[in-house]
């Protein structure tokens, strides 16, 4: 028979009563919580203390499947440089009057090949428009204010009708005399030496004849005694008009768009516009295409139907070349369509752009030209 000094284990019911007593007593509960916290603290120190207090360098361990990561930063050279502002340019092209005086407008959104300030012969009361008042049609929108021709002026003589009873009749005139000069003499030059050479110098006159005296007359007149001249038929009561050169406006033929509200400025008809390199370039381009189009139609000896039109959209690059025809909106005949496309492409290239044009337009520009057959 053996004996044990240890107390026998408490039955489960006694353990629960003990815990209940401890939790009910505030002092016992505080002591139990403190002991439990101390036990947890020492347990954590025992587990993680060696790692936290080890100050030796630890070599890096390369994982089998680890990959090198890179984080690159690239800064653009001009990121912190303030970009240069593009030059302020008007955006609407208008065709001006070449005979109007140059005058820089105060404020306008139009640009062209010259400076002009809007004006018209008869003022519009309280008119504030940047276009002069015009009479025209309303279907087609254009910016032209004057019309003319791009061809050279020709000499024209206005005929004056004569009454039947005063019609002049051409009549023969007397034969003009020809100028005749007598034969000239000569000068003999001879030295003192009888064995030397001498010379005779003579000067020939115009229309020299073996006559004793000079006869006055015309140098190129005929000597035929039967030759006659004809006096022009001139009526002293109705003299012929003086030949004159009919002045033509050196600008494109225009289709006017009606504008009832004009300006109060009085003067030669003009439009508000500011000069720019782009405006001058575009004006030359338009006039070149216009001349080529007229030439093509004149050589073809046929004209498409009146009231038809063709719109050609194309790409113009900074070298002045037509790089591509984007679209042809044809509302005319096939011949009329080909004439419009050829008028644009035949004279390409149109010259390189200036630097400010490249800054404003880039390296190419899409344009649309509309050709109207009237």
RALINJO-V15385 format. One record per residue. N is the residue number from 0. RES is the residue in one small letter. SS is DSSP state (2 for helix, 1 for strand, 0 for the rest). PSI is psi in whole degrees, -180 to 180 (none if undefined). OMEGA is omega in whole degrees, -180 to 180 (999 if undefined). Layout:
n->N res->RES ss->SS psi->PSI omega->OMEGA
n->N res->RES ss->SS psi->PSI omega->OMEGA
//
This chain:
n->0 res->x ss->0 psi->130 omega->-178
n->1 res->x ss->0 psi->160 omega->179
n->2 res->x ss->0 psi->157 omega->-178
n->3 res->x ss->0 psi->138 omega->179
n->4 res->x ss->0 psi->-18 omega->-178
n->5 res->x ss->0 psi->146 omega->178
n->6 res->x ss->0 psi->143 omega->178
n->7 res->x ss->0 psi->147 omega->-179
n->8 res->x ss->0 psi->143 omega->-179
n->9 res->x ss->0 psi->142 omega->177
n->10 res->x ss->0 psi->156 omega->-178
n->11 res->x ss->2 psi->-34 omega->-179
n->12 res->x ss->2 psi->-37 omega->179
n->13 res->x ss->2 psi->-38 omega->-180
n->14 res->x ss->2 psi->-38 omega->-179
n->15 res->x ss->2 psi->-37 omega->180
n->16 res->x ss->2 psi->-35 omega->179
n->17 res->x ss->2 psi->-45 omega->179
n->18 res->x ss->2 psi->-39 omega->-180
n->19 res->x ss->2 psi->-38 omega->179
n->20 res->x ss->2 psi->-42 omega->-180
n->21 res->x ss->2 psi->-45 omega->-177
n->22 res->x ss->2 psi->-26 omega->180
n->23 res->x ss->2 psi->-30 omega->-179
n->24 res->x ss->0 psi->121 omega->-178
n->25 res->x ss->2 psi->-41 omega->-178
n->26 res->x ss->2 psi->-43 omega->179
n->27 res->x ss->2 psi->-39 omega->-179
n->28 res->x ss->2 psi->-43 omega->180
n->29 res->x ss->2 psi->-42 omega->180
n->30 res->x ss->2 psi->-41 omega->-179
n->31 res->x ss->2 psi->-41 omega->180
n->32 res->x ss->2 psi->-38 omega->180
n->33 res->x ss->2 psi->-44 omega->178
n->34 res->x ss->2 psi->-40 omega->179
n->35 res->x ss->2 psi->-41 omega->179
n->36 res->x ss->2 psi->-39 omega->179
n->37 res->x ss->2 psi->-42 omega->179
n->38 res->x ss->2 psi->-43 omega->-180
n->39 res->x ss->2 psi->-40 omega->-180
n->40 res->x ss->2 psi->-50 omega->-180
n->41 res->x ss->2 psi->-32 omega->178
n->42 res->x ss->2 psi->-41 omega->179
n->43 res->x ss->2 psi->-41 omega->178
n->44 res->x ss->2 psi->-38 omega->-179
n->45 res->x ss->2 psi->-34 omega->-178
n->46 res->x ss->2 psi->-45 omega->-171
n->47 res->x ss->2 psi->-5 omega->-179
n->48 res->x ss->2 psi->-47 omega->-178
n->49 res->x ss->2 psi->-39 omega->-180
n->50 res->x ss->2 psi->-37 omega->-179
n->51 res->x ss->2 psi->-30 omega->-176
n->52 res->x ss->0 psi->4 omega->179
n->53 res->x ss->0 psi->110 omega->-177
n->54 res->x ss->0 psi->6 omega->177
n->55 res->x ss->0 psi->147 omega->-179
n->56 res->x ss->0 psi->139 omega->-179
n->57 res->x ss->0 psi->124 omega->179
n->58 res->x ss->0 psi->149 omega->-180
n->59 res->x ss->0 psi->142 omega->180
n->60 res->x ss->0 psi->122 omega->180
n->61 res->x ss->0 psi->122 omega->179
n->62 res->x ss->0 psi->149 omega->-176
n->63 res->x ss->0 psi->-38 omega->-175
n->64 res->x ss->0 psi->15 omega->-180
n->65 res->x ss->0 psi->144 omega->178
n->66 res->x ss->0 psi->148 omega->-179
n->67 res->x ss->0 psi->131 omega->179
n->68 res->x ss->0 psi->137 omega->179
n->69 res->x ss->0 psi->143 omega->178
n->70 res->x ss->0 psi->98 omega->-177
n->71 res->x ss->0 psi->143 omega->177
n->72 res->x ss->0 psi->123 omega->177
n->73 res->x ss->0 psi->128 omega->-180
n->74 res->x ss->0 psi->125 omega->179
n->75 res->x ss->0 psi->144 omega->-177
n->76 res->x ss->0 psi->-34 omega->-176
n->77 res->x ss->0 psi->22 omega->-178
n->78 res->x ss->0 psi->-39 omega->-177
n->79 res->x ss->0 psi->13 omega->176
n->80 res->x ss->0 psi->127 omega->-179
n->81 res->x ss->0 psi->123 omega->-178
n->82 res->x ss->0 psi->146 omega->179
n->83 res->x ss->0 psi->132 omega->-180
n->84 res->x ss->0 psi->140 omega->177
n->85 res->x ss->0 psi->145 omega->180
n->86 res->x ss->0 psi->134 omega->-179
n->87 res->x ss->0 psi->124 omega->-178
n->88 res->x ss->0 psi->140 omega->171
n->89 res->x ss->0 psi->161 omega->-172
n->90 res->x ss->0 psi->-4 omega->-177
n->91 res->x ss->1 psi->118 omega->-179
n->92 res->x ss->1 psi->136 omega->177
n->93 res->x ss->0 psi->152 omega->176
n->94 res->x ss->0 psi->133 omega->-172
n->95 res->x ss->0 psi->-180 omega->177
n->96 res->x ss->0 psi->117 omega->-178
n->97 res->x ss->0 psi->-18 omega->-179
n->98 res->x ss->0 psi->-6 omega->180
n->99 res->x ss->0 psi->147 omega->180
n->100 res->x ss->0 psi->152 omega->178
n->101 res->x ss->0 psi->132 omega->-179
n->102 res->x ss->0 psi->121 omega->-178
n->103 res->x ss->0 psi->122 omega->179
n->104 res->x ss->0 psi->156 omega->-179
n->105 res->x ss->0 psi->-47 omega->-177
n->106 res->x ss->0 psi->128 omega->179
n->107 res->x ss->0 psi->155 omega->174
n->108 res->x ss->0 psi->7 omega->-179
n->109 res->x ss->1 psi->148 omega->173
n->110 res->x ss->1 psi->154 omega->-177
n->111 res->x ss->1 psi->-163 omega->-179
n->112 res->x ss->0 psi->4 omega->177
n->113 res->x ss->0 psi->160 omega->177
n->114 res->x ss->0 psi->131 omega->177
n->115 res->x ss->1 psi->149 omega->175
n->116 res->x ss->0 psi->135 omega->-172
n->117 res->x ss->0 psi->138 omega->179
n->118 res->x ss->1 psi->163 omega->176
n->119 res->x ss->1 psi->162 omega->-175
n->120 res->x ss->0 psi->-43 omega->178
n->121 res->x ss->0 psi->119 omega->-175
n->122 res->x ss->0 psi->151 omega->171
n->123 res->x ss->0 psi->120 omega->-179
n->124 res->x ss->0 psi->129 omega->179
n->125 res->x ss->0 psi->27 omega->180
n->126 res->x ss->0 psi->133 omega->-179
n->127 res->x ss->1 psi->15 omega->-177
n->128 res->x ss->0 psi->154 omega->176
n->129 res->x ss->0 psi->2 omega->176
n->130 res->x ss->0 psi->145 omega->177
n->131 res->x ss->0 psi->161 omega->177
n->132 res->x ss->0 psi->132 omega->-178
n->133 res->x ss->1 psi->152 omega->171
n->134 res->x ss->0 psi->131 omega->-178
n->135 res->x ss->0 psi->-159 omega->-178
n->136 res->x ss->1 psi->171 omega->-176
n->137 res->x ss->0 psi->-6 omega->-177
n->138 res->x ss->0 psi->-39 omega->-176
n->139 res->x ss->0 psi->128 omega->180
n->140 res->x ss->0 psi->115 omega->177
n->141 res->x ss->0 psi->167 omega->179
n->142 res->x ss->0 psi->7 omega->-177
n->143 res->x ss->0 psi->145 omega->-179
n->144 res->x ss->0 psi->-14 omega->176
n->145 res->x ss->0 psi->157 omega->179
n->146 res->x ss->0 psi->158 omega->-179
n->147 res->x ss->0 psi->-154 omega->178
n->148 res->x ss->0 psi->146 omega->178
n->149 res->x ss->0 psi->-5 omega->179
n->150 res->x ss->0 psi->166 omega->-180
n->151 res->x ss->0 psi->148 omega->178
n->152 res->x ss->0 psi->148 omega->-180
n->153 res->x ss->0 psi->154 omega->-180
n->154 res->x ss->1 psi->127 omega->180
n->155 res->x ss->1 psi->143 omega->178
n->156 res->x ss->0 psi->123 omega->179
n->157 res->x ss->0 psi->124 omega->-180
n->158 res->x ss->0 psi->137 omega->178
n->159 res->x ss->0 psi->119 omega->-179
n->160 res->x ss->0 psi->142 omega->179
n->161 res->x ss->0 psi->147 omega->175
n->162 res->x ss->0 psi->154 omega->-176
n->163 res->x ss->2 psi->-37 omega->-177
n->164 res->x ss->2 psi->-14 omega->-177
n->165 res->x ss->2 psi->23 omega->-180
n->166 res->x ss->0 psi->120 omega->-179
n->167 res->x ss->0 psi->154 omega->-179
n->168 res->x ss->0 psi->134 omega->177
n->169 res->x ss->0 psi->141 omega->-179
n->170 res->x ss->1 psi->150 omega->-180
n->171 res->x ss->1 psi->148 omega->178
n->172 res->x ss->1 psi->164 omega->-179
n->173 res->x ss->0 psi->148 omega->180
n->174 res->x ss->0 psi->126 omega->179
n->175 res->x ss->0 psi->146 omega->179
n->176 res->x ss->0 psi->149 omega->176
n->177 res->x ss->1 psi->141 omega->177
n->178 res->x ss->0 psi->135 omega->-180
n->179 res->x ss->1 psi->135 omega->-179
n->180 res->x ss->1 psi->141 omega->177
n->181 res->x ss->1 psi->158 omega->179
n->182 res->x ss->0 psi->137 omega->-179
n->183 res->x ss->0 psi->156 omega->177
n->184 res->x ss->0 psi->-169 omega->-180
n->185 res->x ss->1 psi->161 omega->-180
n->186 res->x ss->1 psi->126 omega->-178
n->187 res->x ss->1 psi->126 omega->178
n->188 res->x ss->1 psi->124 omega->-179
n->189 res->x ss->1 psi->137 omega->-178
n->190 res->x ss->0 psi->-178 omega->-180
n->191 res->x ss->0 psi->-26 omega->-177
n->192 res->x ss->0 psi->121 omega->-178
n->193 res->x ss->0 psi->-21 omega->179
n->194 res->x ss->0 psi->0 omega->-178
n->195 res->x ss->0 psi->-178 omega->-179
n->196 res->x ss->0 psi->150 omega->175
n->197 res->x ss->1 psi->174 omega->-179
n->198 res->x ss->1 psi->150 omega->174
n->199 res->x ss->1 psi->122 omega->-178
n->200 res->x ss->1 psi->125 omega->178
n->201 res->x ss->1 psi->149 omega->180
n->202 res->x ss->0 psi->118 omega->-178
n->203 res->x ss->0 psi->136 omega->179
n->204 res->x ss->0 psi->159 omega->176
n->205 res->x ss->0 psi->141 omega->179
n->206 res->x ss->0 psi->47 omega->-180
n->207 res->x ss->1 psi->130 omega->-179
n->208 res->x ss->1 psi->152 omega->177
n->209 res->x ss->0 psi->69 omega->180
n->210 res->x ss->0 psi->154 omega->-177
n->211 res->x ss->0 psi->-32 omega->-175
n->212 res->x ss->0 psi->158 omega->-180
n->213 res->x ss->0 psi->141 omega->177
n->214 res->x ss->1 psi->123 omega->180
n->215 res->x ss->0 psi->147 omega->179
n->216 res->x ss->0 psi->-164 omega->179
n->217 res->x ss->1 psi->142 omega->-176
n->218 res->x ss->0 psi->-35 omega->-175
n->219 res->x ss->0 psi->15 omega->180
n->220 res->x ss->0 psi->154 omega->-180
n->221 res->x ss->0 psi->148 omega->177
n->222 res->x ss->0 psi->-1 omega->180
n->223 res->x ss->0 psi->121 omega->-179
n->224 res->x ss->0 psi->-20 omega->180
n->225 res->x ss->0 psi->-5 omega->-179
n->226 res->x ss->0 psi->141 omega->180
n->227 res->x ss->0 psi->155 omega->175
n->228 res->x ss->1 psi->159 omega->-179
n->229 res->x ss->1 psi->124 omega->176
n->230 res->x ss->1 psi->139 omega->178
n->231 res->x ss->0 psi->148 omega->-180
n->232 res->x ss->0 psi->98 omega->-179
n->233 res->x ss->0 psi->127 omega->176
n->234 res->x ss->1 psi->116 omega->-179
n->235 res->x ss->0 psi->-22 omega->179
n->236 res->x ss->0 psi->-21 omega->-180
n->237 res->x ss->1 psi->79 omega->-179
n->238 res->x ss->0 psi->156 omega->179
n->239 res->x ss->0 psi->145 omega->177
n->240 res->x ss->0 psi->151 omega->179
n->241 res->x ss->0 psi->132 omega->176
n->242 res->x ss->0 psi->139 omega->-179
n->243 res->x ss->1 psi->154 omega->178
n->244 res->x ss->1 psi->119 omega->180
n->245 res->x ss->0 psi->117 omega->-177
n->246 res->x ss->0 psi->132 omega->177
n->247 res->x ss->0 psi->139 omega->178
n->248 res->x ss->0 psi->122 omega->-178
n->249 res->x ss->0 psi->74 omega->177
n->250 res->x ss->0 psi->168 omega->-175
n->251 res->x ss->0 psi->153 omega->170
n->252 res->x ss->0 psi->135 omega->-170
n->253 res->x ss->0 psi->152 omega->167
n->254 res->x ss->0 psi->112 omega->-174
n->255 res->x ss->0 psi->139 omega->173
n->256 res->x ss->1 psi->132 omega->-176
n->257 res->x ss->0 psi->134 omega->177
n->258 res->x ss->1 psi->106 omega->-175
n->259 res->x ss->0 psi->-26 omega->-176
n->260 res->x ss->0 psi->110 omega->-177
n->261 res->x ss->0 psi->-132 omega->-175
n->262 res->x ss->1 psi->162 omega->176
n->263 res->x ss->0 psi->-5 omega->178
n->264 res->x ss->0 psi->134 omega->-179
n->265 res->x ss->1 psi->136 omega->178
n->266 res->x ss->0 psi->-172 omega->177
n->267 res->x ss->0 psi->136 omega->-173
n->268 res->x ss->0 psi->131 omega->-176
n->269 res->x ss->1 psi->175 omega->-178
n->270 res->x ss->0 psi->152 omega->176
n->271 res->x ss->0 psi->121 omega->-180
n->272 res->x ss->1 psi->147 omega->176
n->273 res->x ss->1 psi->142 omega->180
n->274 res->x ss->1 psi->144 omega->172
n->275 res->x ss->0 psi->159 omega->176
n->276 res->x ss->2 psi->-38 omega->179
n->277 res->x ss->2 psi->-40 omega->179
n->278 res->x ss->2 psi->-44 omega->178
n->279 res->x ss->2 psi->-41 omega->179
n->280 res->x ss->2 psi->-45 omega->-177
n->281 res->x ss->2 psi->-36 omega->178
n->282 res->x ss->2 psi->-44 omega->177
n->283 res->x ss->2 psi->-40 omega->179
n->284 res->x ss->2 psi->-46 omega->-179
n->285 res->x ss->2 psi->-44 omega->-179
n->286 res->x ss->2 psi->-38 omega->178
n->287 res->x ss->2 psi->-44 omega->178
n->288 res->x ss->2 psi->-39 omega->180
n->289 res->x ss->2 psi->-46 omega->-180
n->290 res->x ss->2 psi->-43 omega->180
n->291 res->x ss->2 psi->-39 omega->179
n->292 res->x ss->2 psi->-46 omega->178
n->293 res->x ss->2 psi->-40 omega->-180
n->294 res->x ss->2 psi->-41 omega->179
n->295 res->x ss->2 psi->-44 omega->-179
n->296 res->x ss->2 psi->-36 omega->179
n->297 res->x ss->2 psi->-39 omega->180
n->298 res->x ss->2 psi->-28 omega->-180
n->299 res->x ss->2 psi->-19 omega->179
n->300 res->x ss->0 psi->23 omega->175
n->301 res->x ss->0 psi->154 omega->-174
n->302 res->x ss->0 psi->132 omega->178
n->303 res->x ss->0 psi->168 omega->-176
n->304 res->x ss->0 psi->144 omega->179
n->305 res->x ss->0 psi->141 omega->-180
n->306 res->x ss->0 psi->-3 omega->178
n->307 res->x ss->0 psi->163 omega->-180
n->308 res->x ss->1 psi->162 omega->179
n->309 res->x ss->1 psi->128 omega->177
n->310 res->x ss->1 psi->122 omega->-177
n->311 res->x ss->1 psi->121 omega->177
n->312 res->x ss->1 psi->129 omega->-175
n->313 res->x ss->1 psi->168 omega->179
n->314 res->x ss->1 psi->126 omega->177
n->315 res->x ss->1 psi->124 omega->-178
n->316 res->x ss->1 psi->179 omega->-174
n->317 res->x ss->0 psi->-12 omega->175
n->318 res->x ss->0 psi->0 omega->-179
n->319 res->x ss->0 psi->16 omega->-179
n->320 res->x ss->0 psi->145 omega->173
n->321 res->x ss->1 psi->103 omega->-175
n->322 res->x ss->1 psi->-29 omega->-176
n->323 res->x ss->1 psi->140 omega->169
n->324 res->x ss->1 psi->111 omega->-174
n->325 res->x ss->1 psi->-47 omega->-175
n->326 res->x ss->1 psi->147 omega->175
n->327 res->x ss->1 psi->109 omega->178
n->328 res->x ss->1 psi->95 omega->-171
n->329 res->x ss->1 psi->120 omega->173
n->330 res->x ss->1 psi->32 omega->180
n->331 res->x ss->0 psi->-161 omega->178
n->332 res->x ss->0 psi->169 omega->178
n->333 res->x ss->2 psi->-38 omega->177
n->334 res->x ss->2 psi->-41 omega->177
n->335 res->x ss->2 psi->-36 omega->178
n->336 res->x ss->2 psi->-45 omega->-180
n->337 res->x ss->2 psi->-36 omega->179
n->338 res->x ss->2 psi->-38 omega->-180
n->339 res->x ss->2 psi->-44 omega->180
n->340 res->x ss->2 psi->-42 omega->180
n->341 res->x ss->2 psi->-34 omega->178
n->342 res->x ss->2 psi->-30 omega->179
n->343 res->x ss->2 psi->-42 omega->-172
n->344 res->x ss->2 psi->-26 omega->-173
n->345 res->x ss->0 psi->-37 omega->-174
n->346 res->x ss->0 psi->9 omega->178
n->347 res->x ss->0 psi->144 omega->3
n->348 res->x ss->0 psi->158 omega->-177
n->349 res->x ss->0 psi->10 omega->177
n->350 res->x ss->0 psi->149 omega->-178
n->351 res->x ss->0 psi->155 omega->177
n->352 res->x ss->0 psi->157 omega->173
n->353 res->x ss->0 psi->168 omega->-177
n->354 res->x ss->2 psi->-41 omega->180
n->355 res->x ss->2 psi->-29 omega->175
n->356 res->x ss->2 psi->-39 omega->179
n->357 res->x ss->2 psi->-37 omega->178
n->358 res->x ss->2 psi->-36 omega->-177
n->359 res->x ss->2 psi->-37 omega->-172
n->360 res->x ss->2 psi->-17 omega->-175
n->361 res->x ss->0 psi->-148 omega->-178
n->362 res->x ss->0 psi->-12 omega->177
n->363 res->x ss->1 psi->163 omega->-177
n->364 res->x ss->1 psi->137 omega->176
n->365 res->x ss->1 psi->130 omega->-178
n->366 res->x ss->1 psi->157 omega->176
n->367 res->x ss->1 psi->120 omega->175
n->368 res->x ss->1 psi->131 omega->178
n->369 res->x ss->1 psi->125 omega->-178
n->370 res->x ss->1 psi->124 omega->-180
n->371 res->x ss->1 psi->130 omega->174
n->372 res->x ss->0 psi->117 omega->-178
n->373 res->x ss->0 psi->none omega->999
//
